[in-house]
Amino acid sequence: MTFIPHLEGLEGSCKDINKSYDLVDIIFLTMAAVLSGAKGWKAIKLFGDTKLDWLRLHRAFETGIPTRHSIGRIIRGIQSESLLLCFEQWVNSIRKSEGQEQIAFDGKAVRGSGHGVQLMSAMIVESGLILTQKESEGKKNDKHAF
């Protein structure tokens, strides 16, 4: 099961009038390059230029490979929460296709706790069963709770 279809709804910060490159193409390029050892925008651009035929086996890349500056700008424009949601949906689709239960993670502030306790929970979606719950260091640090 491929990750790419889960990226289709993702939006970057570029306005439609300024879009010269497909966002999913650039994410795919960046992921492939980094997984192949690229470190930095220049290396990602070089990877794209040398592997364009291979990249086009998977995505259109109609306008080719952008400059390293454009790659960086496009990737920095992605909201990390929305990209993490894409990963979560992908993992849960794999779990579902294999007959395993889906797990959701959620952070909540406990009201009336005096000092603002933040809890992070892992829950089985179908049954609502809470697998575990841990205190996190605040809203910004939910991802570090587990």
Phi and psi in radians as a Rosetta constraint file:
Dihedral C 1 N 2 CA 2 C 2 CIRCULARHARMONIC -1.485 0.35
Dihedral N 2 CA 2 C 2 N 3 CIRCULARHARMONIC 2.670 0.35
Dihedral C 2 N 3 CA 3 C 3 CIRCULARHARMONIC -1.427 0.35
Dihedral N 3 CA 3 C 3 N 4 CIRCULARHARMONIC -0.490 0.35
Dihedral C 3 N 4 CA 4 C 4 CIRCULARHARMONIC -0.941 0.35
Dihedral N 4 CA 4 C 4 N 5 CIRCULARHARMONIC -0.803 0.35
Dihedral C 4 N 5 CA 5 C 5 CIRCULARHARMONIC -1.028 0.35
Dihedral N 5 CA 5 C 5 N 6 CIRCULARHARMONIC -0.450 0.35
Dihedral C 5 N 6 CA 6 C 6 CIRCULARHARMONIC -1.307 0.35
Dihedral N 6 CA 6 C 6 N 7 CIRCULARHARMONIC -0.244 0.35
Dihedral C 6 N 7 CA 7 C 7 CIRCULARHARMONIC -1.548 0.35
Dihedral N 7 CA 7 C 7 N 8 CIRCULARHARMONIC -0.226 0.35
Dihedral C 7 N 8 CA 8 C 8 CIRCULARHARMONIC -1.004 0.35
Dihedral N 8 CA 8 C 8 N 9 CIRCULARHARMONIC -0.571 0.35
Dihedral C 8 N 9 CA 9 C 9 CIRCULARHARMONIC -1.522 0.35
Dihedral N 9 CA 9 C 9 N 10 CIRCULARHARMONIC -0.067 0.35
Dihedral C 9 N 10 CA 10 C 10 CIRCULARHARMONIC -1.235 0.35
Dihedral N 10 CA 10 C 10 N 11 CIRCULARHARMONIC 2.443 0.35
Dihedral C 10 N 11 CA 11 C 11 CIRCULARHARMONIC -2.170 0.35
Dihedral N 11 CA 11 C 11 N 12 CIRCULARHARMONIC 2.487 0.35
Dihedral C 11 N 12 CA 12 C 12 CIRCULARHARMONIC -1.700 0.35
Dihedral N 12 CA 12 C 12 N 13 CIRCULARHARMONIC -3.041 0.35
Dihedral C 12 N 13 CA 13 C 13 CIRCULARHARMONIC -1.554 0.35
Dihedral N 13 CA 13 C 13 N 14 CIRCULARHARMONIC -0.089 0.35
Dihedral C 13 N 14 CA 14 C 14 CIRCULARHARMONIC -1.254 0.35
Dihedral N 14 CA 14 C 14 N 15 CIRCULARHARMONIC 2.419 0.35
Dihedral C 14 N 15 CA 15 C 15 CIRCULARHARMONIC -1.304 0.35
Dihedral N 15 CA 15 C 15 N 16 CIRCULARHARMONIC 2.660 0.35
Dihedral C 15 N 16 CA 16 C 16 CIRCULARHARMONIC -0.942 0.35
Dihedral N 16 CA 16 C 16 N 17 CIRCULARHARMONIC -0.632 0.35
Dihedral C 16 N 17 CA 17 C 17 CIRCULARHARMONIC -1.167 0.35
Dihedral N 17 CA 17 C 17 N 18 CIRCULARHARMONIC -0.453 0.35
Dihedral C 17 N 18 CA 18 C 18 CIRCULARHARMONIC -1.690 0.35
Dihedral N 18 CA 18 C 18 N 19 CIRCULARHARMONIC -0.010 0.35
Dihedral C 18 N 19 CA 19 C 19 CIRCULARHARMONIC -1.400 0.35
Dihedral N 19 CA 19 C 19 N 20 CIRCULARHARMONIC 1.997 0.35
Dihedral C 19 N 20 CA 20 C 20 CIRCULARHARMONIC -1.878 0.35
Dihedral N 20 CA 20 C 20 N 21 CIRCULARHARMONIC -0.325 0.35
Dihedral C 20 N 21 CA 21 C 21 CIRCULARHARMONIC -2.224 0.35
Dihedral N 21 CA 21 C 21 N 22 CIRCULARHARMONIC 2.551 0.35
Dihedral C 21 N 22 CA 22 C 22 CIRCULARHARMONIC -1.294 0.35
Dihedral N 22 CA 22 C 22 N 23 CIRCULARHARMONIC 2.234 0.35
Dihedral C 22 N 23 CA 23 C 23 CIRCULARHARMONIC -1.019 0.35
Dihedral N 23 CA 23 C 23 N 24 CIRCULARHARMONIC -0.770 0.35
Dihedral C 23 N 24 CA 24 C 24 CIRCULARHARMONIC -1.137 0.35
Dihedral N 24 CA 24 C 24 N 25 CIRCULARHARMONIC -0.634 0.35
Dihedral C 24 N 25 CA 25 C 25 CIRCULARHARMONIC -1.021 0.35
Dihedral N 25 CA 25 C 25 N 26 CIRCULARHARMONIC -0.782 0.35
Dihedral C 25 N 26 CA 26 C 26 CIRCULARHARMONIC -1.228 0.35
Dihedral N 26 CA 26 C 26 N 27 CIRCULARHARMONIC -0.645 0.35
Dihedral C 26 N 27 CA 27 C 27 CIRCULARHARMONIC -1.142 0.35
Dihedral N 27 CA 27 C 27 N 28 CIRCULARHARMONIC -0.773 0.35
Dihedral C 27 N 28 CA 28 C 28 CIRCULARHARMONIC -1.062 0.35
Dihedral N 28 CA 28 C 28 N 29 CIRCULARHARMONIC -0.805 0.35
Dihedral C 28 N 29 CA 29 C 29 CIRCULARHARMONIC -0.976 0.35
Dihedral N 29 CA 29 C 29 N 30 CIRCULARHARMONIC -0.863 0.35
Dihedral C 29 N 30 CA 30 C 30 CIRCULARHARMONIC -1.108 0.35
Dihedral N 30 CA 30 C 30 N 31 CIRCULARHARMONIC -0.785 0.35
Dihedral C 30 N 31 CA 31 C 31 CIRCULARHARMONIC -1.120 0.35
Dihedral N 31 CA 31 C 31 N 32 CIRCULARHARMONIC -0.785 0.35
Dihedral C 31 N 32 CA 32 C 32 CIRCULARHARMONIC -1.093 0.35
Dihedral N 32 CA 32 C 32 N 33 CIRCULARHARMONIC -0.745 0.35
Dihedral C 32 N 33 CA 33 C 33 CIRCULARHARMONIC -1.156 0.35
Dihedral N 33 CA 33 C 33 N 34 CIRCULARHARMONIC -0.798 0.35
Dihedral C 33 N 34 CA 34 C 34 CIRCULARHARMONIC -1.138 0.35
Dihedral N 34 CA 34 C 34 N 35 CIRCULARHARMONIC -0.722 0.35
Dihedral C 34 N 35 CA 35 C 35 CIRCULARHARMONIC -1.144 0.35
Dihedral N 35 CA 35 C 35 N 36 CIRCULARHARMONIC -0.370 0.35
Dihedral C 35 N 36 CA 36 C 36 CIRCULARHARMONIC -1.621 0.35
Dihedral N 36 CA 36 C 36 N 37 CIRCULARHARMONIC 0.060 0.35
Dihedral C 36 N 37 CA 37 C 37 CIRCULARHARMONIC 1.847 0.35
Dihedral N 37 CA 37 C 37 N 38 CIRCULARHARMONIC 0.038 0.35
Dihedral C 37 N 38 CA 38 C 38 CIRCULARHARMONIC -1.161 0.35
Dihedral N 38 CA 38 C 38 N 39 CIRCULARHARMONIC 2.396 0.35
Dihedral C 38 N 39 CA 39 C 39 CIRCULARHARMONIC -2.240 0.35
Dihedral N 39 CA 39 C 39 N 40 CIRCULARHARMONIC 1.814 0.35
Dihedral C 39 N 40 CA 40 C 40 CIRCULARHARMONIC 1.840 0.35
Dihedral N 40 CA 40 C 40 N 41 CIRCULARHARMONIC 2.837 0.35
Dihedral C 40 N 41 CA 41 C 41 CIRCULARHARMONIC -1.131 0.35
Dihedral N 41 CA 41 C 41 N 42 CIRCULARHARMONIC -0.656 0.35
Dihedral C 41 N 42 CA 42 C 42 CIRCULARHARMONIC -1.105 0.35
Dihedral N 42 CA 42 C 42 N 43 CIRCULARHARMONIC -0.742 0.35
Dihedral C 42 N 43 CA 43 C 43 CIRCULARHARMONIC -1.185 0.35
Dihedral N 43 CA 43 C 43 N 44 CIRCULARHARMONIC -0.611 0.35
Dihedral C 43 N 44 CA 44 C 44 CIRCULARHARMONIC -1.164 0.35
Dihedral N 44 CA 44 C 44 N 45 CIRCULARHARMONIC -0.736 0.35
Dihedral C 44 N 45 CA 45 C 45 CIRCULARHARMONIC -1.077 0.35
Dihedral N 45 CA 45 C 45 N 46 CIRCULARHARMONIC -0.796 0.35
Dihedral C 45 N 46 CA 46 C 46 CIRCULARHARMONIC -1.079 0.35
Dihedral N 46 CA 46 C 46 N 47 CIRCULARHARMONIC -0.757 0.35
Dihedral C 46 N 47 CA 47 C 47 CIRCULARHARMONIC -1.014 0.35
Dihedral N 47 CA 47 C 47 N 48 CIRCULARHARMONIC -0.833 0.35
Dihedral C 47 N 48 CA 48 C 48 CIRCULARHARMONIC -1.053 0.35
Dihedral N 48 CA 48 C 48 N 49 CIRCULARHARMONIC -0.749 0.35
Dihedral C 48 N 49 CA 49 C 49 CIRCULARHARMONIC -1.126 0.35
Dihedral N 49 CA 49 C 49 N 50 CIRCULARHARMONIC -0.707 0.35
Dihedral C 49 N 50 CA 50 C 50 CIRCULARHARMONIC -1.445 0.35
Dihedral N 50 CA 50 C 50 N 51 CIRCULARHARMONIC -0.392 0.35
Dihedral C 50 N 51 CA 51 C 51 CIRCULARHARMONIC -1.989 0.35
Dihedral N 51 CA 51 C 51 N 52 CIRCULARHARMONIC 0.355 0.35
Dihedral C 51 N 52 CA 52 C 52 CIRCULARHARMONIC -1.019 0.35
Dihedral N 52 CA 52 C 52 N 53 CIRCULARHARMONIC -0.710 0.35
Dihedral C 52 N 53 CA 53 C 53 CIRCULARHARMONIC -1.056 0.35
Dihedral N 53 CA 53 C 53 N 54 CIRCULARHARMONIC -0.747 0.35
Dihedral C 53 N 54 CA 54 C 54 CIRCULARHARMONIC -1.174 0.35
Dihedral N 54 CA 54 C 54 N 55 CIRCULARHARMONIC -0.755 0.35
Dihedral C 54 N 55 CA 55 C 55 CIRCULARHARMONIC -1.032 0.35
Dihedral N 55 CA 55 C 55 N 56 CIRCULARHARMONIC -0.655 0.35
Dihedral C 55 N 56 CA 56 C 56 CIRCULARHARMONIC -1.262 0.35
Dihedral N 56 CA 56 C 56 N 57 CIRCULARHARMONIC -0.213 0.35
Dihedral C 56 N 57 CA 57 C 57 CIRCULARHARMONIC -1.224 0.35
Dihedral N 57 CA 57 C 57 N 58 CIRCULARHARMONIC -0.369 0.35
Dihedral C 57 N 58 CA 58 C 58 CIRCULARHARMONIC -1.965 0.35
Dihedral N 58 CA 58 C 58 N 59 CIRCULARHARMONIC -0.539 0.35
Dihedral C 58 N 59 CA 59 C 59 CIRCULARHARMONIC -2.470 0.35
Dihedral N 59 CA 59 C 59 N 60 CIRCULARHARMONIC 2.830 0.35
Dihedral C 59 N 60 CA 60 C 60 CIRCULARHARMONIC -1.251 0.35
Dihedral N 60 CA 60 C 60 N 61 CIRCULARHARMONIC -0.771 0.35
Dihedral C 60 N 61 CA 61 C 61 CIRCULARHARMONIC 0.801 0.35
Dihedral N 61 CA 61 C 61 N 62 CIRCULARHARMONIC 0.886 0.35
Dihedral C 61 N 62 CA 62 C 62 CIRCULARHARMONIC -1.010 0.35
Dihedral N 62 CA 62 C 62 N 63 CIRCULARHARMONIC -0.606 0.35
Dihedral C 62 N 63 CA 63 C 63 CIRCULARHARMONIC -1.828 0.35
Dihedral N 63 CA 63 C 63 N 64 CIRCULARHARMONIC 0.290 0.35
Dihedral C 63 N 64 CA 64 C 64 CIRCULARHARMONIC 1.371 0.35
Dihedral N 64 CA 64 C 64 N 65 CIRCULARHARMONIC -2.696 0.35
Dihedral C 64 N 65 CA 65 C 65 CIRCULARHARMONIC -1.777 0.35
Dihedral N 65 CA 65 C 65 N 66 CIRCULARHARMONIC 2.243 0.35
Dihedral C 65 N 66 CA 66 C 66 CIRCULARHARMONIC -1.267 0.35
Dihedral N 66 CA 66 C 66 N 67 CIRCULARHARMONIC 2.990 0.35
Dihedral C 66 N 67 CA 67 C 67 CIRCULARHARMONIC -1.148 0.35
Dihedral N 67 CA 67 C 67 N 68 CIRCULARHARMONIC 2.832 0.35
Dihedral C 67 N 68 CA 68 C 68 CIRCULARHARMONIC -1.076 0.35
Dihedral N 68 CA 68 C 68 N 69 CIRCULARHARMONIC -0.594 0.35
Dihedral C 68 N 69 CA 69 C 69 CIRCULARHARMONIC -1.174 0.35
Dihedral N 69 CA 69 C 69 N 70 CIRCULARHARMONIC -0.698 0.35
Dihedral C 69 N 70 CA 70 C 70 CIRCULARHARMONIC -1.176 0.35
Dihedral N 70 CA 70 C 70 N 71 CIRCULARHARMONIC -0.705 0.35
Dihedral C 70 N 71 CA 71 C 71 CIRCULARHARMONIC -1.008 0.35
Dihedral N 71 CA 71 C 71 N 72 CIRCULARHARMONIC -0.850 0.35
Dihedral C 71 N 72 CA 72 C 72 CIRCULARHARMONIC -1.059 0.35
Dihedral N 72 CA 72 C 72 N 73 CIRCULARHARMONIC -0.775 0.35
Dihedral C 72 N 73 CA 73 C 73 CIRCULARHARMONIC -1.101 0.35
Dihedral N 73 CA 73 C 73 N 74 CIRCULARHARMONIC -0.752 0.35
Dihedral C 73 N 74 CA 74 C 74 CIRCULARHARMONIC -1.137 0.35
Dihedral N 74 CA 74 C 74 N 75 CIRCULARHARMONIC -0.817 0.35
Dihedral C 74 N 75 CA 75 C 75 CIRCULARHARMONIC -1.162 0.35
Dihedral N 75 CA 75 C 75 N 76 CIRCULARHARMONIC -0.717 0.35
Dihedral C 75 N 76 CA 76 C 76 CIRCULARHARMONIC -1.142 0.35
Dihedral N 76 CA 76 C 76 N 77 CIRCULARHARMONIC -0.381 0.35
Dihedral C 76 N 77 CA 77 C 77 CIRCULARHARMONIC -1.393 0.35
Dihedral N 77 CA 77 C 77 N 78 CIRCULARHARMONIC -0.106 0.35
Dihedral C 77 N 78 CA 78 C 78 CIRCULARHARMONIC -1.453 0.35
Dihedral N 78 CA 78 C 78 N 79 CIRCULARHARMONIC 2.307 0.35
Dihedral C 78 N 79 CA 79 C 79 CIRCULARHARMONIC -1.275 0.35
Dihedral N 79 CA 79 C 79 N 80 CIRCULARHARMONIC 2.149 0.35
Dihedral C 79 N 80 CA 80 C 80 CIRCULARHARMONIC -1.040 0.35
Dihedral N 80 CA 80 C 80 N 81 CIRCULARHARMONIC -0.618 0.35
Dihedral C 80 N 81 CA 81 C 81 CIRCULARHARMONIC -1.112 0.35
Dihedral N 81 CA 81 C 81 N 82 CIRCULARHARMONIC -0.686 0.35
Dihedral C 81 N 82 CA 82 C 82 CIRCULARHARMONIC -1.247 0.35
Dihedral N 82 CA 82 C 82 N 83 CIRCULARHARMONIC -0.584 0.35
Dihedral C 82 N 83 CA 83 C 83 CIRCULARHARMONIC -1.210 0.35
Dihedral N 83 CA 83 C 83 N 84 CIRCULARHARMONIC -0.694 0.35
Dihedral C 83 N 84 CA 84 C 84 CIRCULARHARMONIC -1.118 0.35
Dihedral N 84 CA 84 C 84 N 85 CIRCULARHARMONIC -0.634 0.35
Dihedral C 84 N 85 CA 85 C 85 CIRCULARHARMONIC -1.093 0.35
Dihedral N 85 CA 85 C 85 N 86 CIRCULARHARMONIC -0.698 0.35
Dihedral C 85 N 86 CA 86 C 86 CIRCULARHARMONIC -1.053 0.35
Dihedral N 86 CA 86 C 86 N 87 CIRCULARHARMONIC -0.767 0.35
Dihedral C 86 N 87 CA 87 C 87 CIRCULARHARMONIC -1.091 0.35
Dihedral N 87 CA 87 C 87 N 88 CIRCULARHARMONIC -0.750 0.35
Dihedral C 87 N 88 CA 88 C 88 CIRCULARHARMONIC -1.064 0.35
Dihedral N 88 CA 88 C 88 N 89 CIRCULARHARMONIC -0.775 0.35
Dihedral C 88 N 89 CA 89 C 89 CIRCULARHARMONIC -1.112 0.35
Dihedral N 89 CA 89 C 89 N 90 CIRCULARHARMONIC -0.681 0.35
Dihedral C 89 N 90 CA 90 C 90 CIRCULARHARMONIC -1.107 0.35
Dihedral N 90 CA 90 C 90 N 91 CIRCULARHARMONIC -0.868 0.35
Dihedral C 90 N 91 CA 91 C 91 CIRCULARHARMONIC -1.071 0.35
Dihedral N 91 CA 91 C 91 N 92 CIRCULARHARMONIC -0.758 0.35
Dihedral C 91 N 92 CA 92 C 92 CIRCULARHARMONIC -1.169 0.35
Dihedral N 92 CA 92 C 92 N 93 CIRCULARHARMONIC -0.552 0.35
Dihedral C 92 N 93 CA 93 C 93 CIRCULARHARMONIC -1.187 0.35
Dihedral N 93 CA 93 C 93 N 94 CIRCULARHARMONIC -0.625 0.35
Dihedral C 93 N 94 CA 94 C 94 CIRCULARHARMONIC -1.166 0.35
Dihedral N 94 CA 94 C 94 N 95 CIRCULARHARMONIC -0.802 0.35
Dihedral C 94 N 95 CA 95 C 95 CIRCULARHARMONIC -1.031 0.35
Dihedral N 95 CA 95 C 95 N 96 CIRCULARHARMONIC -0.758 0.35
Dihedral C 95 N 96 CA 96 C 96 CIRCULARHARMONIC -1.147 0.35
Dihedral N 96 CA 96 C 96 N 97 CIRCULARHARMONIC -0.746 0.35
Dihedral C 96 N 97 CA 97 C 97 CIRCULARHARMONIC -1.143 0.35
Dihedral N 97 CA 97 C 97 N 98 CIRCULARHARMONIC -0.430 0.35
Dihedral C 97 N 98 CA 98 C 98 CIRCULARHARMONIC -1.670 0.35
Dihedral N 98 CA 98 C 98 N 99 CIRCULARHARMONIC 0.146 0.35
Dihedral C 98 N 99 CA 99 C 99 CIRCULARHARMONIC 1.339 0.35
Dihedral N 99 CA 99 C 99 N 100 CIRCULARHARMONIC 0.298 0.35
Dihedral C 99 N 100 CA 100 C 100 CIRCULARHARMONIC -1.705 0.35
Dihedral N 100 CA 100 C 100 N 101 CIRCULARHARMONIC 2.718 0.35
Dihedral C 100 N 101 CA 101 C 101 CIRCULARHARMONIC -1.292 0.35
Dihedral N 101 CA 101 C 101 N 102 CIRCULARHARMONIC 2.615 0.35
Dihedral C 101 N 102 CA 102 C 102 CIRCULARHARMONIC -1.479 0.35
Dihedral N 102 CA 102 C 102 N 103 CIRCULARHARMONIC 2.476 0.35
Dihedral C 102 N 103 CA 103 C 103 CIRCULARHARMONIC -2.062 0.35
Dihedral N 103 CA 103 C 103 N 104 CIRCULARHARMONIC 2.323 0.35
Dihedral C 103 N 104 CA 104 C 104 CIRCULARHARMONIC -2.041 0.35
Dihedral N 104 CA 104 C 104 N 105 CIRCULARHARMONIC 2.572 0.35
Dihedral C 104 N 105 CA 105 C 105 CIRCULARHARMONIC -2.018 0.35
Dihedral N 105 CA 105 C 105 N 106 CIRCULARHARMONIC 2.425 0.35
Dihedral C 105 N 106 CA 106 C 106 CIRCULARHARMONIC -2.608 0.35
Dihedral N 106 CA 106 C 106 N 107 CIRCULARHARMONIC 2.425 0.35
Dihedral C 106 N 107 CA 107 C 107 CIRCULARHARMONIC -1.867 0.35
Dihedral N 107 CA 107 C 107 N 108 CIRCULARHARMONIC 2.441 0.35
Dihedral C 107 N 108 CA 108 C 108 CIRCULARHARMONIC -2.444 0.35
Dihedral N 108 CA 108 C 108 N 109 CIRCULARHARMONIC 2.569 0.35
Dihedral C 108 N 109 CA 109 C 109 CIRCULARHARMONIC -1.609 0.35
Dihedral N 109 CA 109 C 109 N 110 CIRCULARHARMONIC 2.319 0.35
Dihedral C 109 N 110 CA 110 C 110 CIRCULARHARMONIC -1.518 0.35
Dihedral N 110 CA 110 C 110 N 111 CIRCULARHARMONIC 1.985 0.35
Dihedral C 110 N 111 CA 111 C 111 CIRCULARHARMONIC -1.302 0.35
Dihedral N 111 CA 111 C 111 N 112 CIRCULARHARMONIC 2.562 0.35
Dihedral C 111 N 112 CA 112 C 112 CIRCULARHARMONIC 1.328 0.35
Dihedral N 112 CA 112 C 112 N 113 CIRCULARHARMONIC 0.211 0.35
Dihedral C 112 N 113 CA 113 C 113 CIRCULARHARMONIC -1.487 0.35
Dihedral N 113 CA 113 C 113 N 114 CIRCULARHARMONIC -0.055 0.35
Dihedral C 113 N 114 CA 114 C 114 CIRCULARHARMONIC 1.480 0.35
Dihedral N 114 CA 114 C 114 N 115 CIRCULARHARMONIC -1.017 0.35
Dihedral C 114 N 115 CA 115 C 115 CIRCULARHARMONIC -1.902 0.35
Dihedral N 115 CA 115 C 115 N 116 CIRCULARHARMONIC 0.372 0.35
Dihedral C 115 N 116 CA 116 C 116 CIRCULARHARMONIC 1.201 0.35
Dihedral N 116 CA 116 C 116 N 117 CIRCULARHARMONIC 1.016 0.35
Dihedral C 116 N 117 CA 117 C 117 CIRCULARHARMONIC -1.210 0.35
Dihedral N 117 CA 117 C 117 N 118 CIRCULARHARMONIC 2.300 0.35
Dihedral C 117 N 118 CA 118 C 118 CIRCULARHARMONIC -1.947 0.35
Dihedral N 118 CA 118 C 118 N 119 CIRCULARHARMONIC 2.201 0.35
Dihedral C 118 N 119 CA 119 C 119 CIRCULARHARMONIC -1.986 0.35
Dihedral N 119 CA 119 C 119 N 120 CIRCULARHARMONIC 2.446 0.35
Dihedral C 119 N 120 CA 120 C 120 CIRCULARHARMONIC -1.973 0.35
Dihedral N 120 CA 120 C 120 N 121 CIRCULARHARMONIC 2.271 0.35
Dihedral C 120 N 121 CA 121 C 121 CIRCULARHARMONIC -2.112 0.35
Dihedral N 121 CA 121 C 121 N 122 CIRCULARHARMONIC 2.574 0.35
Dihedral C 121 N 122 CA 122 C 122 CIRCULARHARMONIC -2.027 0.35
Dihedral N 122 CA 122 C 122 N 123 CIRCULARHARMONIC 2.195 0.35
Dihedral C 122 N 123 CA 123 C 123 CIRCULARHARMONIC -2.352 0.35
Dihedral N 123 CA 123 C 123 N 124 CIRCULARHARMONIC 2.481 0.35
Dihedral C 123 N 124 CA 124 C 124 CIRCULARHARMONIC -1.367 0.35
Dihedral N 124 CA 124 C 124 N 125 CIRCULARHARMONIC 2.120 0.35
Dihedral C 124 N 125 CA 125 C 125 CIRCULARHARMONIC -1.077 0.35
Dihedral N 125 CA 125 C 125 N 126 CIRCULARHARMONIC -0.854 0.35
Dihedral C 125 N 126 CA 126 C 126 CIRCULARHARMONIC -1.077 0.35
Dihedral N 126 CA 126 C 126 N 127 CIRCULARHARMONIC -0.718 0.35
Dihedral C 126 N 127 CA 127 C 127 CIRCULARHARMONIC -1.768 0.35
Dihedral N 127 CA 127 C 127 N 128 CIRCULARHARMONIC -0.275 0.35
Dihedral C 127 N 128 CA 128 C 128 CIRCULARHARMONIC 1.367 0.35
Dihedral N 128 CA 128 C 128 N 129 CIRCULARHARMONIC 0.121 0.35
Dihedral C 128 N 129 CA 129 C 129 CIRCULARHARMONIC -1.241 0.35
Dihedral N 129 CA 129 C 129 N 130 CIRCULARHARMONIC 2.192 0.35
Dihedral C 129 N 130 CA 130 C 130 CIRCULARHARMONIC -1.421 0.35
Dihedral N 130 CA 130 C 130 N 131 CIRCULARHARMONIC 2.094 0.35
Dihedral C 130 N 131 CA 131 C 131 CIRCULARHARMONIC -1.376 0.35
Dihedral N 131 CA 131 C 131 N 132 CIRCULARHARMONIC -0.755 0.35
Dihedral C 131 N 132 CA 132 C 132 CIRCULARHARMONIC -2.772 0.35
Dihedral N 132 CA 132 C 132 N 133 CIRCULARHARMONIC 2.755 0.35
Dihedral C 132 N 133 CA 133 C 133 CIRCULARHARMONIC -2.532 0.35
Dihedral N 133 CA 133 C 133 N 134 CIRCULARHARMONIC 2.257 0.35
Dihedral C 133 N 134 CA 134 C 134 CIRCULARHARMONIC -2.352 0.35
Dihedral N 134 CA 134 C 134 N 135 CIRCULARHARMONIC 2.636 0.35
Dihedral C 134 N 135 CA 135 C 135 CIRCULARHARMONIC -1.361 0.35
Dihedral N 135 CA 135 C 135 N 136 CIRCULARHARMONIC 2.378 0.35
Dihedral C 135 N 136 CA 136 C 136 CIRCULARHARMONIC -1.926 0.35
Dihedral N 136 CA 136 C 136 N 137 CIRCULARHARMONIC 2.968 0.35
Dihedral C 136 N 137 CA 137 C 137 CIRCULARHARMONIC -1.447 0.35
Dihedral N 137 CA 137 C 137 N 138 CIRCULARHARMONIC 0.151 0.35
Dihedral C 137 N 138 CA 138 C 138 CIRCULARHARMONIC 2.396 0.35
Dihedral N 138 CA 138 C 138 N 139 CIRCULARHARMONIC 3.003 0.35
Dihedral C 138 N 139 CA 139 C 139 CIRCULARHARMONIC -0.969 0.35
Dihedral N 139 CA 139 C 139 N 140 CIRCULARHARMONIC -0.706 0.35
Dihedral C 139 N 140 CA 140 C 140 CIRCULARHARMONIC -1.254 0.35
Dihedral N 140 CA 140 C 140 N 141 CIRCULARHARMONIC -0.293 0.35
Dihedral C 140 N 141 CA 141 C 141 CIRCULARHARMONIC -1.955 0.35
Dihedral N 141 CA 141 C 141 N 142 CIRCULARHARMONIC 0.347 0.35
Dihedral C 141 N 142 CA 142 C 142 CIRCULARHARMONIC -0.960 0.35
Dihedral N 142 CA 142 C 142 N 143 CIRCULARHARMONIC -0.706 0.35
Dihedral C 142 N 143 CA 143 C 143 CIRCULARHARMONIC -1.129 0.35
Dihedral N 143 CA 143 C 143 N 144 CIRCULARHARMONIC -0.307 0.35
Dihedral C 143 N 144 CA 144 C 144 CIRCULARHARMONIC -1.616 0.35
Dihedral N 144 CA 144 C 144 N 145 CIRCULARHARMONIC -0.022 0.35
Dihedral C 144 N 145 CA 145 C 145 CIRCULARHARMONIC -1.156 0.35
Dihedral N 145 CA 145 C 145 N 146 CIRCULARHARMONIC -0.631 0.35
